[in-house]
């Protein structure tokens, strides 16, 4: 495992350029999807738009199977059916990216189907963004993944307590 992962962790300037190009193409596709998402639009339509944009800008292929989940499907880990029609007031989760010369990007975004978050969605979305920032700040300090992850999870727990969605930041889940 270490013999394989160690060389993969370091990238040459040429490899970094390929990853950046894959990310540029993938980001462009996500922006197109954000513009197209609307009530009445199918998840499959957004998938087709994403993957068509990858190819239009010379991506090799999707870097992995595209996930386009709206409403209840946005909460299913690795949902790949992409068959539902989106509705007003729902969120759309997209996890999709292209491969460029065999180097893949990886982008996941959540957006409101109707173009604007409800106030409750905005509050939760902000908690996620704050948690991500807390995680990245720790990584910037070159601490371990566990320390960074703990920082992000703490932000989520405190945010959920503030919103009244959980009773305690240090509580546990009791299985049924």
C-alpha positions in Angstrom: 0.0 0.0 0.0 2.7 2.5 1.0 4.8 1.6 -2.1 1.9 2.5 -4.3 0.5 5.5 -2.4 3.8 7.3 -1.7 4.7 8.0 -5.4 1.0 8.9 -6.1 1.1 11.6 -3.4 3.7 13.7 -5.2 2.9 15.2 -8.6 5.3 16.7 -11.1 4.5 20.1 -12.6 3.2 18.4 -15.7 0.8 16.2 -13.7 -0.3 19.3 -11.7 -1.1 21.0 -15.0 -3.2 18.0 -16.1 -5.1 18.0 -12.8 -5.7 21.7 -13.1 -7.1 21.3 -16.6 -9.4 18.5 -15.5 -10.6 20.8 -12.7 -11.2 23.7 -15.0 -13.3 21.6 -17.4 -15.2 20.0 -14.5 -15.8 23.4 -12.9 -17.2 24.7 -16.2 -19.6 21.8 -16.4 -20.8 22.4 -12.9 -21.5 26.0 -13.7 -23.5 24.9 -16.7 -25.4 22.5 -14.5 -26.2 25.2 -12.0 -27.7 27.4 -14.8 -29.8 24.5 -16.1 -31.1 23.1 -12.9 -34.8 24.0 -12.5 -38.0 22.4 -11.2 -39.2 19.9 -13.9 -35.7 19.1 -15.1 -34.6 15.5 -14.8 -31.5 14.4 -13.0 -30.5 12.6 -16.2 -30.7 15.8 -18.1 -28.1 17.4 -15.8 -26.0 14.3 -16.0 -26.1 14.5 -19.8 -25.2 18.2 -19.7 -22.3 17.6 -17.4 -20.8 14.8 -19.4 -21.4 16.6 -22.7 -19.5 19.6 -21.3 -16.7 17.4 -20.3 -16.3 16.1 -23.9 -16.9 19.5 -25.5 -13.8 20.8 -23.7 -11.7 17.7 -24.4 -12.1 15.7 -21.2 -11.4 12.0 -21.8 -14.5 10.8 -20.1 -16.1 11.1 -16.7 -13.5 10.5 -14.0 -16.0 8.3 -12.2 -19.7 7.6 -12.4 -21.6 10.9 -12.2 -23.9 11.4 -9.2 -26.8 13.7 -9.8 -29.3 13.4 -6.9 -32.2 15.8 -6.1 -34.6 15.9 -3.1 -34.4 12.7 -1.2 -31.8 11.2 -3.6 -29.3 13.9 -2.6 -29.0 12.1 0.8 -28.2 8.7 -0.6 -24.5 7.9 -0.5 -23.3 7.1 -4.0 -26.7 7.4 -5.6 -26.3 6.8 -9.3 -29.7 6.2 -10.8 -30.1 9.8 -11.8 -33.7 9.2 -12.9 -35.8 11.6 -10.8 -37.4 14.9 -11.9 -36.5 17.8 -9.7 -39.1 19.9 -7.7 -39.3 23.4 -6.4 -37.7 23.9 -3.0 -35.4 20.9 -3.3 -31.6 20.7 -3.3 -29.5 19.1 -6.0 -26.3 17.3 -5.2 -23.8 16.8 -8.0 -20.6 14.7 -7.6 -19.1 14.6 -11.1 -15.8 15.4 -12.8 -13.9 14.7 -15.9 -10.7 12.9 -16.6 -8.1 14.8 -18.7 -5.3 12.7 -20.1 -6.1 10.1 -17.5 -5.9 12.6 -14.5 -9.3 13.1 -12.8 -10.7 16.0 -10.9 -13.3 15.4 -8.2 -16.0 18.0 -7.5 -19.1 17.8 -5.3 -21.6 20.6 -5.0 -25.0 21.1 -3.5 -27.3 23.8 -4.9 -31.0 24.8 -4.8 -33.0 23.5 -7.7 -34.9 26.8 -8.0 -31.8 28.9 -7.8 -32.2 30.2 -4.3 -31.8 28.5 -0.9 -34.6 28.7 1.6 -33.5 30.3 4.9 -33.3 26.8 6.5 -31.2 25.5 3.6 -28.9 28.5 3.7 -28.3 28.0 7.5 -27.3 24.4 7.0 -25.2 25.2 4.0 -23.3 27.8 5.9 -22.6 25.3 8.7 -21.1 22.9 6.1 -19.0 25.8 4.6 -17.8 26.8 8.0 -16.8 23.2 8.8 -14.9 22.9 5.5 -13.0 26.2 6.3 -12.2 24.9 9.8 -10.9 21.7 8.3 -8.8 23.4 5.6 -7.3 25.9 8.2 -6.1 23.0 10.2 -4.6 21.3 7.2 -2.8 24.5 6.4 -1.2 24.2 9.8 0.1 20.8 8.7 -1.7 18.9 11.5 -3.0 15.4 11.1 -6.1 14.5 9.3 -7.7 13.4 12.5 -7.2 16.8 14.1 -8.5 18.6 11.1 -11.5 16.3 10.9 -12.3 16.9 14.5 -12.2 20.7 14.0 -14.7 20.4 11.1 -17.0 18.0 13.0 -17.0 20.3 16.0 -18.2 23.2 13.8 -21.1 21.0 12.5 -22.0 19.8 16.0 -22.1 23.3 17.4 -24.1 24.5 14.4 -26.7 21.8 14.7 -27.1 22.5 18.4 -27.6 26.2 17.6 -30.3 25.3 15.2 -32.0 23.0 17.7 -31.5 19.9 15.4 -29.5 18.0 18.1 -29.5 18.4 21.8 -25.7 18.3 22.5 -22.5 18.7 20.6 -21.0 15.8 22.3 -24.0 13.5 22.2 -24.0 10.0 20.7 -26.5 8.2 18.5 -28.4 5.3 20.2 -29.2 2.8 17.5 -32.8 1.5 17.5 
